[in-house]
Each structure stands twice: as C-alpha cells, then as structure tokens.
Amino acid sequence: MKKYVCKTCGYVYDPEIGDPEAGIAPGTAFEDLPETWQCPLCAVPKSEFAEE
C-alpha cells in the first residue's frame, strides 16, 4: 500500500500503521479513509495529502 504525505506539515500516513488515535486500524489504505479524516498533526483535510 502507498504512503501519503501531508503537503502542509510533512506527516506521512502509513497504511501499515493506520491512525490508531483516530480509530483507523492498521492495514487501512489511504483511499479507504473517511472523507472527514484530517492530518493528526495539523488538521488539514485528506485532500491536502500527496502520494509519497
């Protein structure tokens, strides 16, 4: 699965890790994240991420 990076702060969403604090289980592809998901560091929307 591909990793995606926040264009604002550089946070990398790694699907192998997920986002446990937001209830996103490991193994969740970026494409499968809810549209309401935000960067856990700077709170920008999912649309502000680019494929790494």
mmCIF entry with sequence, helices, sheets and N, C-alpha, C, O atoms, coordinates in Angstrom:
data_MODEL
# 
_entry.id   MODEL 
# 
_entity.id                         1 
_entity.type                       polymer 
_entity.pdbx_number_of_molecules   1 
# 
_entity_poly.entity_id                      1 
_entity_poly.type                           'polypeptide(L)' 
_entity_poly.nstd_linkage                   no 
_entity_poly.nstd_monomer                   no 
_entity_poly.pdbx_seq_one_letter_code       MKKYVCKTCGYVYDPEIGDPEAGIAPGTAFEDLPETWQCPLCAVPKSEFAEE 
_entity_poly.pdbx_seq_one_letter_code_can   MKKYVCKTCGYVYDPEIGDPEAGIAPGTAFEDLPETWQCPLCAVPKSEFAEE 
_entity_poly.pdbx_strand_id                 A 
# 
loop_
_entity_poly_seq.entity_id 
_entity_poly_seq.num 
_entity_poly_seq.mon_id 
_entity_poly_seq.hetero 
1 1  MET n 
1 2  LYS n 
1 3  LYS n 
1 4  TYR n 
1 5  VAL n 
1 6  CYS n 
1 7  LYS n 
1 8  THR n 
1 9  CYS n 
1 10 GLY n 
1 11 TYR n 
1 12 VAL n 
1 13 TYR n 
1 14 ASP n 
1 15 PRO n 
1 16 GLU n 
1 17 ILE n 
1 18 GLY n 
1 19 ASP n 
1 20 PRO n 
1 21 GLU n 
1 22 ALA n 
1 23 GLY n 
1 24 ILE n 
1 25 ALA n 
1 26 PRO n 
1 27 GLY n 
1 28 THR n 
1 29 ALA n 
1 30 PHE n 
1 31 GLU n 
1 32 ASP n 
1 33 LEU n 
1 34 PRO n 
1 35 GLU n 
1 36 THR n 
1 37 TRP n 
1 38 GLN n 
1 39 CYS n 
1 40 PRO n 
1 41 LEU n 
1 42 CYS n 
1 43 ALA n 
1 44 VAL n 
1 45 PRO n 
1 46 LYS n 
1 47 SER n 
1 48 GLU n 
1 49 PHE n 
1 50 ALA n 
1 51 GLU n 
1 52 GLU n 
# 
_struct_asym.id          A 
_struct_asym.entity_id   1 
# 
loop_
_struct_conf.conf_type_id 
_struct_conf.id 
_struct_conf.pdbx_PDB_helix_id 
_struct_conf.beg_label_comp_id 
_struct_conf.beg_label_asym_id 
_struct_conf.beg_label_seq_id 
_struct_conf.pdbx_beg_PDB_ins_code 
_struct_conf.end_label_comp_id 
_struct_conf.end_label_asym_id 
_struct_conf.end_label_seq_id 
_struct_conf.pdbx_end_PDB_ins_code 
_struct_conf.beg_auth_comp_id 
_struct_conf.beg_auth_asym_id 
_struct_conf.beg_auth_seq_id 
_struct_conf.end_auth_comp_id 
_struct_conf.end_auth_asym_id 
_struct_conf.end_auth_seq_id 
_struct_conf.pdbx_PDB_helix_class 
_struct_conf.details 
_struct_conf.pdbx_PDB_helix_length 
HELX_P HELX_P1 AA1 PRO A 20 ? ALA A 22 ? PRO A 20 ALA A 22 5 ? 3 
HELX_P HELX_P2 AA2 PHE A 30 ? ASP A 32 ? PHE A 30 ASP A 32 5 ? 3 
HELX_P HELX_P3 AA3 LYS A 46 ? GLU A 48 ? LYS A 46 GLU A 48 5 ? 3 
# 
_struct_conf_type.id          HELX_P 
_struct_conf_type.criteria    ? 
_struct_conf_type.reference   ? 
# 
_struct_sheet.id               AA1 
_struct_sheet.type             ? 
_struct_sheet.number_strands   3 
_struct_sheet.details          ? 
# 
loop_
_struct_sheet_order.sheet_id 
_struct_sheet_order.range_id_1 
_struct_sheet_order.range_id_2 
_struct_sheet_order.offset 
_struct_sheet_order.sense 
AA1 1 2 ? anti-parallel 
AA1 2 3 ? anti-parallel 
# 
loop_
_struct_sheet_range.sheet_id 
_struct_sheet_range.id 
_struct_sheet_range.beg_label_comp_id 
_struct_sheet_range.beg_label_asym_id 
_struct_sheet_range.beg_label_seq_id 
_struct_sheet_range.pdbx_beg_PDB_ins_code 
_struct_sheet_range.end_label_comp_id 
_struct_sheet_range.end_label_asym_id 
_struct_sheet_range.end_label_seq_id 
_struct_sheet_range.pdbx_end_PDB_ins_code 
_struct_sheet_range.beg_auth_comp_id 
_struct_sheet_range.beg_auth_asym_id 
_struct_sheet_range.beg_auth_seq_id 
_struct_sheet_range.end_auth_comp_id 
_struct_sheet_range.end_auth_asym_id 
_struct_sheet_range.end_auth_seq_id 
AA1 1 VAL A 12 ? TYR A 13 ? VAL A 12 TYR A 13 
AA1 2 TYR A 4  ? CYS A 6  ? TYR A 4  CYS A 6  
AA1 3 PHE A 49 ? GLU A 51 ? PHE A 49 GLU A 51 
# 
loop_
_atom_site.group_PDB 
_atom_site.id 
_atom_site.type_symbol 
_atom_site.label_atom_id 
_atom_site.label_alt_id 
_atom_site.label_comp_id 
_atom_site.label_asym_id 
_atom_site.label_entity_id 
_atom_site.label_seq_id 
_atom_site.pdbx_PDB_ins_code 
_atom_site.Cartn_x 
_atom_site.Cartn_y 
_atom_site.Cartn_z 
_atom_site.occupancy 
_atom_site.B_iso_or_equiv 
_atom_site.pdbx_formal_charge 
_atom_site.auth_seq_id 
_atom_site.auth_comp_id 
_atom_site.auth_asym_id 
_atom_site.auth_atom_id 
_atom_site.pdbx_PDB_model_num 
ATOM 1   N N  . MET A 1 1  ? 0.847   -1.190 0.000  1.00 0.00 ? 1  MET A N  1 
ATOM 2   C CA . MET A 1 1  ? 0.000   0.000  0.000  1.00 0.00 ? 1  MET A CA 1 
ATOM 3   C C  . MET A 1 1  ? 0.891   1.252  0.000  1.00 0.00 ? 1  MET A C  1 
ATOM 4   O O  . MET A 1 1  ? 1.986   1.264  0.564  1.00 0.00 ? 1  MET A O  1 
ATOM 5   N N  . LYS A 1 2  ? 0.393   2.269  -0.635 1.00 0.00 ? 2  LYS A N  1 
ATOM 6   C CA . LYS A 1 2  ? 1.161   3.502  -0.788 1.00 0.00 ? 2  LYS A CA 1 
ATOM 7   C C  . LYS A 1 2  ? 1.035   4.388  0.445  1.00 0.00 ? 2  LYS A C  1 
ATOM 8   O O  . LYS A 1 2  ? 0.008   4.403  1.123  1.00 0.00 ? 2  LYS A O  1 
ATOM 9   N N  . LYS A 1 3  ? 2.114   5.128  0.718  1.00 0.00 ? 3  LYS A N  1 
ATOM 10  C CA . LYS A 1 3  ? 2.115   6.114  1.794  1.00 0.00 ? 3  LYS A CA 1 
ATOM 11  C C  . LYS A 1 3  ? 1.763   7.470  1.186  1.00 0.00 ? 3  LYS A C  1 
ATOM 12  O O  . LYS A 1 3  ? 2.030   7.735  0.014  1.00 0.00 ? 3  LYS A O  1 
ATOM 13  N N  . TYR A 1 4  ? 1.161   8.317  2.012  1.00 0.00 ? 4  TYR A N  1 
ATOM 14  C CA . TYR A 1 4  ? 0.794   9.666  1.575  1.00 0.00 ? 4  TYR A CA 1 
ATOM 15  C C  . TYR A 1 4  ? 1.344   10.676 2.568  1.00 0.00 ? 4  TYR A C  1 
ATOM 16  O O  . TYR A 1 4  ? 1.359   10.433 3.775  1.00 0.00 ? 4  TYR A O  1 
ATOM 17  N N  . VAL A 1 5  ? 1.800   11.822 2.044  1.00 0.00 ? 5  VAL A N  1 
ATOM 18  C CA . VAL A 1 5  ? 2.417   12.840 2.878  1.00 0.00 ? 5  VAL A CA 1 
ATOM 19  C C  . VAL A 1 5  ? 1.574   14.115 2.876  1.00 0.00 ? 5  VAL A C  1 
ATOM 20  O O  . VAL A 1 5  ? 1.049   14.533 1.844  1.00 0.00 ? 5  VAL A O  1 
ATOM 21  N N  . CYS A 1 6  ? 1.461   14.718 4.057  1.00 0.00 ? 6  CYS A N  1 
ATOM 22  C CA . CYS A 1 6  ? 0.735   15.987 4.205  1.00 0.00 ? 6  CYS A CA 1 
ATOM 23  C C  . CYS A 1 6  ? 1.570   17.094 3.574  1.00 0.00 ? 6  CYS A C  1 
ATOM 24  O O  . CYS A 1 6  ? 2.740   17.264 3.918  1.00 0.00 ? 6  CYS A O  1 
ATOM 25  N N  . LYS A 1 7  ? 0.978   17.844 2.655  1.00 0.00 ? 7  LYS A N  1 
ATOM 26  C CA . LYS A 1 7  ? 1.701   18.911 1.966  1.00 0.00 ? 7  LYS A CA 1 
ATOM 27  C C  . LYS A 1 7  ? 1.948   20.104 2.884  1.00 0.00 ? 7  LYS A C  1 
ATOM 28  O O  . LYS A 1 7  ? 2.772   20.962 2.571  1.00 0.00 ? 7  LYS A O  1 
ATOM 29  N N  . THR A 1 8  ? 1.245   20.167 4.013  1.00 0.00 ? 8  THR A N  1 
ATOM 30  C CA . THR A 1 8  ? 1.404   21.291 4.925  1.00 0.00 ? 8  THR A CA 1 
ATOM 31  C C  . THR A 1 8  ? 2.507   21.057 5.955  1.00 0.00 ? 8  THR A C  1 
ATOM 32  O O  . THR A 1 8  ? 3.371   21.913 6.146  1.00 0.00 ? 8  THR A O  1 
ATOM 33  N N  . CYS A 1 9  ? 2.479   19.893 6.624  1.00 0.00 ? 9  CYS A N  1 
ATOM 34  C CA . CYS A 1 9  ? 3.417   19.680 7.727  1.00 0.00 ? 9  CYS A CA 1 
ATOM 35  C C  . CYS A 1 9  ? 4.394   18.522 7.535  1.00 0.00 ? 9  CYS A C  1 
ATOM 36  O O  . CYS A 1 9  ? 5.336   18.372 8.314  1.00 0.00 ? 9  CYS A O  1 
ATOM 37  N N  . GLY A 1 10 ? 4.177   17.705 6.506  1.00 0.00 ? 10 GLY A N  1 
ATOM 38  C CA . GLY A 1 10 ? 5.090   16.608 6.246  1.00 0.00 ? 10 GLY A CA 1 
ATOM 39  C C  . GLY A 1 10 ? 4.749   15.294 6.920  1.00 0.00 ? 10 GLY A C  1 
ATOM 40  O O  . GLY A 1 10 ? 5.490   14.322 6.776  1.00 0.00 ? 10 GLY A O  1 
ATOM 41  N N  . TYR A 1 11 ? 3.630   15.239 7.663  1.00 0.00 ? 11 TYR A N  1 
ATOM 42  C CA . TYR A 1 11 ? 3.203   13.980 8.285  1.00 0.00 ? 11 TYR A CA 1 
ATOM 43  C C  . TYR A 1 11 ? 2.985   12.934 7.197  1.00 0.00 ? 11 TYR A C  1 
ATOM 44  O O  . TYR A 1 11 ? 2.410   13.227 6.148  1.00 0.00 ? 11 TYR A O  1 
ATOM 45  N N  . VAL A 1 12 ? 3.447   11.718 7.455  1.00 0.00 ? 12 VAL A N  1 
ATOM 46  C CA . VAL A 1 12 ? 3.278   10.631 6.489  1.00 0.00 ? 12 VAL A CA 1 
ATOM 47  C C  . VAL A 1 12 ? 2.245   9.644  7.024  1.00 0.00 ? 12 VAL A C  1 
ATOM 48  O O  . VAL A 1 12 ? 2.402   9.087  8.111  1.00 0.00 ? 12 VAL A O  1 
ATOM 49  N N  . TYR A 1 13 ? 1.184   9.438  6.239  1.00 0.00 ? 13 TYR A N  1 
ATOM 50  C CA . TYR A 1 13 ? 0.201   8.408  6.587  1.00 0.00 ? 13 TYR A CA 1 
ATOM 51  C C  . TYR A 1 13 ? 0.718   7.088  6.034  1.00 0.00 ? 13 TYR A C  1 
ATOM 52  O O  . TYR A 1 13 ? 0.869   6.923  4.824  1.00 0.00 ? 13 TYR A O  1 
ATOM 53  N N  . ASP A 1 14 ? 0.985   6.154  6.935  1.00 0.00 ? 14 ASP A N  1 
ATOM 54  C CA . ASP A 1 14 ? 1.465   4.827  6.571  1.00 0.00 ? 14 ASP A CA 1 
ATOM 55  C C  . ASP A 1 14 ? 0.328   3.846  6.805  1.00 0.00 ? 14 ASP A C  1 
ATOM 56  O O  . ASP A 1 14 ? -0.066  3.631  7.951  1.00 0.00 ? 14 ASP A O  1 
ATOM 57  N N  . PRO A 1 15 ? -0.212  3.241  5.745  1.00 0.00 ? 15 PRO A N  1 
ATOM 58  C CA . PRO A 1 15 ? -1.348  2.332  5.906  1.00 0.00 ? 15 PRO A CA 1 
ATOM 59  C C  . PRO A 1 15 ? -1.030  1.109  6.770  1.00 0.00 ? 15 PRO A C  1 
ATOM 60  O O  . PRO A 1 15 ? -1.939  0.507  7.342  1.00 0.00 ? 15 PRO A O  1 
ATOM 61  N N  . GLU A 1 16 ? 0.234   0.741  6.869  1.00 0.00 ? 16 GLU A N  1 
ATOM 62  C CA . GLU A 1 16 ? 0.593   -0.396 7.715  1.00 0.00 ? 16 GLU A CA 1 
ATOM 63  C C  . GLU A 1 16 ? 0.413   -0.068 9.197  1.00 0.00 ? 16 GLU A C  1 
ATOM 64  O O  . GLU A 1 16 ? 0.239   -0.966 10.020 1.00 0.00 ? 16 GLU A O  1 
ATOM 65  N N  . ILE A 1 17 ? 0.457   1.220  9.528  1.00 0.00 ? 17 ILE A N  1 
ATOM 66  C CA . ILE A 1 17 ? 0.279   1.677  10.917 1.00 0.00 ? 17 ILE A CA 1 
ATOM 67  C C  . ILE A 1 17 ? -1.149  2.166  11.152 1.00 0.00 ? 17 ILE A C  1 
ATOM 68  O O  . ILE A 1 17 ? -1.711  1.954  12.226 1.00 0.00 ? 17 ILE A O  1 
ATOM 69  N N  . GLY A 1 18 ? -1.730  2.817  10.153 1.00 0.00 ? 18 GLY A N  1 
ATOM 70  C CA . GLY A 1 18 ? -3.057  3.417  10.319 1.00 0.00 ? 18 GLY A CA 1 
ATOM 71  C C  . GLY A 1 18 ? -2.949  4.691  11.142 1.00 0.00 ? 18 GLY A C  1 
ATOM 72  O O  . GLY A 1 18 ? -1.902  5.337  11.161 1.00 0.00 ? 18 GLY A O  1 
ATOM 73  N N  . ASP A 1 19 ? -4.022  5.049  11.813 1.00 0.00 ? 19 ASP A N  1 
ATOM 74  C CA . ASP A 1 19 ? -4.048  6.215  12.715 1.00 0.00 ? 19 ASP A CA 1 
ATOM 75  C C  . ASP A 1 19 ? -4.843  5.790  13.946 1.00 0.00 ? 19 ASP A C  1 
ATOM 76  O O  . ASP A 1 19 ? -6.014  6.143  14.086 1.00 0.00 ? 19 ASP A O  1 
ATOM 77  N N  . PRO A 1 20 ? -4.200  5.025  14.842 1.00 0.00 ? 20 PRO A N  1 
ATOM 78  C CA . PRO A 1 20 ? -4.915  4.468  16.000 1.00 0.00 ? 20 PRO A CA 1 
ATOM 79  C C  . PRO A 1 20 ? -5.645  5.512  16.850 1.00 0.00 ? 20 PRO A C  1 
ATOM 80  O O  . PRO A 1 20 ? -6.724  5.234  17.375 1.00 0.00 ? 20 PRO A O  1 
ATOM 81  N N  . GLU A 1 21 ? -5.067  6.711  16.990 1.00 0.00 ? 21 GLU A N  1 
ATOM 82  C CA . GLU A 1 21 ? -5.708  7.747  17.801 1.00 0.00 ? 21 GLU A CA 1 
ATOM 83  C C  . GLU A 1 21 ? -7.027  8.210  17.202 1.00 0.00 ? 21 GLU A C  1 
ATOM 84  O O  . GLU A 1 21 ? -7.903  8.697  17.918 1.00 0.00 ? 21 GLU A O  1 
ATOM 85  N N  . ALA A 1 22 ? -7.170  8.059  15.883 1.00 0.00 ? 22 ALA A N  1 
ATOM 86  C CA . ALA A 1 22 ? -8.413  8.450  15.210 1.00 0.00 ? 22 ALA A CA 1 
ATOM 87  C C  . ALA A 1 22 ? -9.307  7.239  14.942 1.00 0.00 ? 22 ALA A C  1 
ATOM 88  O O  . ALA A 1 22 ? -10.342 7.357  14.287 1.00 0.00 ? 22 ALA A O  1 
ATOM 89  N N  . GLY A 1 23 ? -8.899  6.072  15.454 1.00 0.00 ? 23 GLY A N  1 
ATOM 90  C CA . GLY A 1 23 ? -9.704  4.874  15.264 1.00 0.00 ? 23 GLY A CA 1 
ATOM 91  C C  . GLY A 1 23 ? -9.519  4.215  13.905 1.00 0.00 ? 23 GLY A C  1 
ATOM 92  O O  . GLY A 1 23 ? -10.354 3.419  13.477 1.00 0.00 ? 23 GLY A O  1 
ATOM 93  N N  . ILE A 1 24 ? -8.412  4.550  13.219 1.00 0.00 ? 24 ILE A N  1 
ATOM 94  C CA . ILE A 1 24 ? -8.128  3.960  11.906 1.00 0.00 ? 24 ILE A CA 1 
ATOM 95  C C  . ILE A 1 24 ? -7.202  2.769  12.120 1.00 0.00 ? 24 ILE A C  1 
ATOM 96  O O  . ILE A 1 24 ? -6.070  2.924  12.579 1.00 0.00 ? 24 ILE A O  1 
ATOM 97  N N  . ALA A 1 25 ? -7.691  1.592  11.786 1.00 0.00 ? 25 ALA A N  1 
ATOM 98  C CA . ALA A 1 25 ? -6.953  0.352  12.037 1.00 0.00 ? 25 ALA A CA 1 
ATOM 99  C C  . ALA A 1 25 ? -5.772  0.195  11.093 1.00 0.00 ? 25 ALA A C  1 
ATOM 100 O O  . ALA A 1 25 ? -5.816  0.672  9.959  1.00 0.00 ? 25 ALA A O  1 
ATOM 101 N N  . PRO A 1 26 ? -4.703  -0.478 11.556 1.00 0.00 ? 26 PRO A N  1 
ATOM 102 C CA . PRO A 1 26 ? -3.601  -0.813 10.655 1.00 0.00 ? 26 PRO A CA 1 
ATOM 103 C C  . PRO A 1 26 ? -4.132  -1.598 9.453  1.00 0.00 ? 26 PRO A C  1 
ATOM 104 O O  . PRO A 1 26 ? -5.050  -2.408 9.579  1.00 0.00 ? 26 PRO A O  1 
ATOM 105 N N  . GLY A 1 27 ? -3.541  -1.344 8.296  1.00 0.00 ? 27 GLY A N  1 
ATOM 106 C CA . GLY A 1 27 ? -3.994  -2.012 7.083  1.00 0.00 ? 27 GLY A CA 1 
ATOM 107 C C  . GLY A 1 27 ? -5.032  -1.233 6.310  1.00 0.00 ? 27 GLY A C  1 
ATOM 108 O O  . GLY A 1 27 ? -5.511  -1.707 5.279  1.00 0.00 ? 27 GLY A O  1 
ATOM 109 N N  . THR A 1 28 ? -5.399  -0.036 6.781  1.00 0.00 ? 28 THR A N  1 
ATOM 110 C CA . THR A 1 28 ? -6.393  0.792  6.097  1.00 0.00 ? 28 THR A CA 1 
ATOM 111 C C  . THR A 1 28 ? -5.709  1.634  5.028  1.00 0.00 ? 28 THR A C  1 
ATOM 112 O O  . THR A 1 28 ? -4.878  2.485  5.345  1.00 0.00 ? 28 THR A O  1 
ATOM 113 N N  . ALA A 1 29 ? -6.051  1.405  3.774  1.00 0.00 ? 29 ALA A N  1 
ATOM 114 C CA . ALA A 1 29 ? -5.479  2.179  2.672  1.00 0.00 ? 29 ALA A CA 1 
ATOM 115 C C  . ALA A 1 29 ? -5.931  3.636  2.765  1.00 0.00 ? 29 ALA A C  1 
ATOM 116 O O  . ALA A 1 29 ? -7.014  3.933  3.270  1.00 0.00 ? 29 ALA A O  1 
ATOM 117 N N  . PHE A 1 30 ? -5.082  4.536  2.269  1.00 0.00 ? 30 PHE A N  1 
ATOM 118 C CA . PHE A 1 30 ? -5.411  5.960  2.293  1.00 0.00 ? 30 PHE A CA 1 
ATOM 119 C C  . PHE A 1 30 ? -6.746  6.221  1.605  1.00 0.00 ? 30 PHE A C  1 
ATOM 120 O O  . PHE A 1 30 ? -7.552  7.026  2.073  1.00 0.00 ? 30 PHE A O  1 
ATOM 121 N N  . GLU A 1 31 ? -6.968  5.532  0.491  1.00 0.00 ? 31 GLU A N  1 
ATOM 122 C CA . GLU A 1 31 ? -8.203  5.714  -0.270 1.00 0.00 ? 31 GLU A CA 1 
ATOM 123 C C  . GLU A 1 31 ? -9.448  5.324  0.532  1.00 0.00 ? 31 GLU A C  1 
ATOM 124 O O  . GLU A 1 31 ? -10.550 5.796  0.252  1.00 0.00 ? 31 GLU A O  1 
ATOM 125 N N  . ASP A 1 32 ? -9.258  4.459  1.531  1.00 0.00 ? 32 ASP A N  1 
ATOM 126 C CA . ASP A 1 32 ? -10.388 3.984  2.333  1.00 0.00 ? 32 ASP A CA 1 
ATOM 127 C C  . ASP A 1 32 ? -10.628 4.819  3.588  1.00 0.00 ? 32 ASP A C  1 
ATOM 128 O O  . ASP A 1 32 ? -11.565 4.550  4.340  1.00 0.00 ? 32 ASP A O  1 
ATOM 129 N N  . LEU A 1 33 ? -9.783  5.837  3.821  1.00 0.00 ? 33 LEU A N  1 
ATOM 130 C CA . LEU A 1 33 ? -10.011 6.713  4.969  1.00 0.00 ? 33 LEU A CA 1 
ATOM 131 C C  . LEU A 1 33 ? -11.291 7.506  4.757  1.00 0.00 ? 33 LEU A C  1 
ATOM 132 O O  . LEU A 1 33 ? -11.610 7.862  3.622  1.00 0.00 ? 33 LEU A O  1 
ATOM 133 N N  . PRO A 1 34 ? -12.033 7.790  5.827  1.00 0.00 ? 34 PRO A N  1 
ATOM 134 C CA . PRO A 1 34 ? -13.250 8.605  5.662  1.00 0.00 ? 34 PRO A CA 1 
ATOM 135 C C  . PRO A 1 34 ? -12.898 9.992  5.121  1.00 0.00 ? 34 PRO A C  1 
ATOM 136 O O  . PRO A 1 34 ? -11.815 10.507 5.397  1.00 0.00 ? 34 PRO A O  1 
ATOM 137 N N  . GLU A 1 35 ? -13.790 10.587 4.367  1.00 0.00 ? 35 GLU A N  1 
ATOM 138 C CA . GLU A 1 35 ? -13.551 11.931 3.824  1.00 0.00 ? 35 GLU A CA 1 
ATOM 139 C C  . GLU A 1 35 ? -13.358 12.962 4.933  1.00 0.00 ? 35 GLU A C  1 
ATOM 140 O O  . GLU A 1 35 ? -12.768 14.017 4.701  1.00 0.00 ? 35 GLU A O  1 
ATOM 141 N N  . THR A 1 36 ? -13.848 12.667 6.128  1.00 0.00 ? 36 THR A N  1 
ATOM 142 C CA . THR A 1 36 ? -13.729 13.599 7.250  1.00 0.00 ? 36 THR A CA 1 
ATOM 143 C C  . THR A 1 36 ? -12.399 13.463 7.986  1.00 0.00 ? 36 THR A C  1 
ATOM 144 O O  . THR A 1 36 ? -12.115 14.244 8.894  1.00 0.00 ? 36 THR A O  1 
ATOM 145 N N  . TRP A 1 37 ? -11.570 12.468 7.600  1.00 0.00 ? 37 TRP A N  1 
ATOM 146 C CA . TRP A 1 37 ? -10.284 12.273 8.254  1.00 0.00 ? 37 TRP A CA 1 
ATOM 147 C C  . TRP A 1 37 ? -9.392  13.485 8.010  1.00 0.00 ? 37 TRP A C  1 
ATOM 148 O O  . TRP A 1 37 ? -9.385  14.059 6.921  1.00 0.00 ? 37 TRP A O  1 
ATOM 149 N N  . GLN A 1 38 ? -8.633  13.866 9.053  1.00 0.00 ? 38 GLN A N  1 
ATOM 150 C CA . GLN A 1 38 ? -7.728  15.008 8.960  1.00 0.00 ? 38 GLN A CA 1 
ATOM 151 C C  . GLN A 1 38 ? -6.332  14.595 9.394  1.00 0.00 ? 38 GLN A C  1 
ATOM 152 O O  . GLN A 1 38 ? -6.151  13.597 10.090 1.00 0.00 ? 38 GLN A O  1 
ATOM 153 N N  . CYS A 1 39 ? -5.353  15.377 8.971  1.00 0.00 ? 39 CYS A N  1 
ATOM 154 C CA . CYS A 1 39 ? -3.983  15.156 9.409  1.00 0.00 ? 39 CYS A CA 1 
ATOM 155 C C  . CYS A 1 39 ? -3.949  15.233 10.935 1.00 0.00 ? 39 CYS A C  1 
ATOM 156 O O  . CYS A 1 39 ? -4.434  16.209 11.508 1.00 0.00 ? 39 CYS A O  1 
ATOM 157 N N  . PRO A 1 40 ? -3.381  14.219 11.606 1.00 0.00 ? 40 PRO A N  1 
ATOM 158 C CA . PRO A 1 40 ? -3.360  14.242 13.063 1.00 0.00 ? 40 PRO A CA 1 
ATOM 159 C C  . PRO A 1 40 ? -2.429  15.305 13.651 1.00 0.00 ? 40 PRO A C  1 
ATOM 160 O O  . PRO A 1 40 ? -2.517  15.604 14.842 1.00 0.00 ? 40 PRO A O  1 
ATOM 161 N N  . LEU A 1 41 ? -1.551  15.871 12.846 1.00 0.00 ? 41 LEU A N  1 
ATOM 162 C CA . LEU A 1 41 ? -0.634  16.894 13.366 1.00 0.00 ? 41 LEU A CA 1 
ATOM 163 C C  . LEU A 1 41 ? -1.116  18.318 13.127 1.00 0.00 ? 41 LEU A C  1 
ATOM 164 O O  . LEU A 1 41 ? -1.013  19.168 14.011 1.00 0.00 ? 41 LEU A O  1 
ATOM 165 N N  . CYS A 1 42 ? -1.650  18.584 11.913 1.00 0.00 ? 42 CYS A N  1 
ATOM 166 C CA . CYS A 1 42 ? -2.017  19.977 11.615 1.00 0.00 ? 42 CYS A CA 1 
ATOM 167 C C  . CYS A 1 42 ? -3.478  20.148 11.207 1.00 0.00 ? 42 CYS A C  1 
ATOM 168 O O  . CYS A 1 42 ? -3.908  21.264 10.914 1.00 0.00 ? 42 CYS A O  1 
ATOM 169 N N  . ALA A 1 43 ? -4.245  19.061 11.185 1.00 0.00 ? 43 ALA A N  1 
ATOM 170 C CA . ALA A 1 43 ? -5.701  19.093 10.969 1.00 0.00 ? 43 ALA A CA 1 
ATOM 171 C C  . ALA A 1 43 ? -6.143  19.543 9.574  1.00 0.00 ? 43 ALA A C  1 
ATOM 172 O O  . ALA A 1 43 ? -7.290  19.956 9.406  1.00 0.00 ? 43 ALA A O  1 
ATOM 173 N N  . VAL A 1 44 ? -5.260  19.474 8.567  1.00 0.00 ? 44 VAL A N  1 
ATOM 174 C CA . VAL A 1 44 ? -5.729  19.765 7.225  1.00 0.00 ? 44 VAL A CA 1 
ATOM 175 C C  . VAL A 1 44 ? -6.512  18.563 6.697  1.00 0.00 ? 44 VAL A C  1 
ATOM 176 O O  . VAL A 1 44 ? -6.319  17.448 7.182  1.00 0.00 ? 44 VAL A O  1 
ATOM 177 N N  . PRO A 1 45 ? -7.384  18.765 5.720  1.00 0.00 ? 45 PRO A N  1 
ATOM 178 C CA . PRO A 1 45 ? -8.184  17.659 5.203  1.00 0.00 ? 45 PRO A CA 1 
ATOM 179 C C  . PRO A 1 45 ? -7.366  16.674 4.371  1.00 0.00 ? 45 PRO A C  1 
ATOM 180 O O  . PRO A 1 45 ? -6.253  16.967 3.933  1.00 0.00 ? 45 PRO A O  1 
ATOM 181 N N  . LYS A 1 46 ? -7.945  15.527 4.176  1.00 0.00 ? 46 LYS A N  1 
ATOM 182 C CA . LYS A 1 46 ? -7.348  14.442 3.391  1.00 0.00 ? 46 LYS A CA 1 
ATOM 183 C C  . LYS A 1 46 ? -6.925  14.915 1.998  1.00 0.00 ? 46 LYS A C  1 
ATOM 184 O O  . LYS A 1 46 ? -5.960  14.395 1.438  1.00 0.00 ? 46 LYS A O  1 
ATOM 185 N N  . SER A 1 47 ? -7.625  15.881 1.443  1.00 0.00 ? 47 SER A N  1 
ATOM 186 C CA . SER A 1 47 ? -7.331  16.375 0.096  1.00 0.00 ? 47 SER A CA 1 
ATOM 187 C C  . SER A 1 47 ? -5.983  17.073 0.003  1.00 0.00 ? 47 SER A C  1 
ATOM 188 O O  . SER A 1 47 ? -5.475  17.301 -1.095 1.00 0.00 ? 47 SER A O  1 
ATOM 189 N N  . GLU A 1 48 ? -5.398  17.416 1.155  1.00 0.00 ? 48 GLU A N  1 
ATOM 190 C CA . GLU A 1 48 ? -4.105  18.125 1.176  1.00 0.00 ? 48 GLU A CA 1 
ATOM 191 C C  . GLU A 1 48 ? -2.928  17.164 1.277  1.00 0.00 ? 48 GLU A C  1 
ATOM 192 O O  . GLU A 1 48 ? -1.820  17.581 1.613  1.00 0.00 ? 48 GLU A O  1 
ATOM 193 N N  . PHE A 1 49 ? -3.152  15.882 0.991  1.00 0.00 ? 49 PHE A N  1 
ATOM 194 C CA . PHE A 1 49 ? -2.089  14.879 1.008  1.00 0.00 ? 49 PHE A CA 1 
ATOM 195 C C  . PHE A 1 49 ? -1.707  14.509 -0.415 1.00 0.00 ? 49 PHE A C  1 
ATOM 196 O O  . PHE A 1 49 ? -2.535  14.561 -1.325 1.00 0.00 ? 49 PHE A O  1 
ATOM 197 N N  . ALA A 1 50 ? -0.452  14.138 -0.598 1.00 0.00 ? 50 ALA A N  1 
ATOM 198 C CA . ALA A 1 50 ? 0.043   13.694 -1.895 1.00 0.00 ? 50 ALA A CA 1 
ATOM 199 C C  . ALA A 1 50 ? 0.719   12.343 -1.727 1.00 0.00 ? 50 ALA A C  1 
ATOM 200 O O  . ALA A 1 50 ? 1.271   12.034 -0.672 1.00 0.00 ? 50 ALA A O  1 
ATOM 201 N N  . GLU A 1 51 ? 0.665   11.545 -2.783 1.00 0.00 ? 51 GLU A N  1 
ATOM 202 C CA . GLU A 1 51 ? 1.327   10.247 -2.750 1.00 0.00 ? 51 GLU A CA 1 
ATOM 203 C C  . GLU A 1 51 ? 2.824   10.448 -2.547 1.00 0.00 ? 51 GLU A C  1 
ATOM 204 O O  . GLU A 1 51 ? 3.431   11.321 -3.169 1.00 0.00 ? 51 GLU A O  1 
ATOM 205 N N  . GLU A 1 52 ? 3.411   9.639  -1.677 1.00 0.00 ? 52 GLU A N  1 
ATOM 206 C CA . GLU A 1 52 ? 4.838   9.791  -1.374 1.00 0.00 ? 52 GLU A CA 1 
ATOM 207 C C  . GLU A 1 52 ? 5.667   9.125  -2.454 1.00 0.00 ? 52 GLU A C  1 
ATOM 208 O O  . GLU A 1 52 ? 6.896   9.140  -2.387 1.00 0.00 ? 52 GLU A O  1 
# 
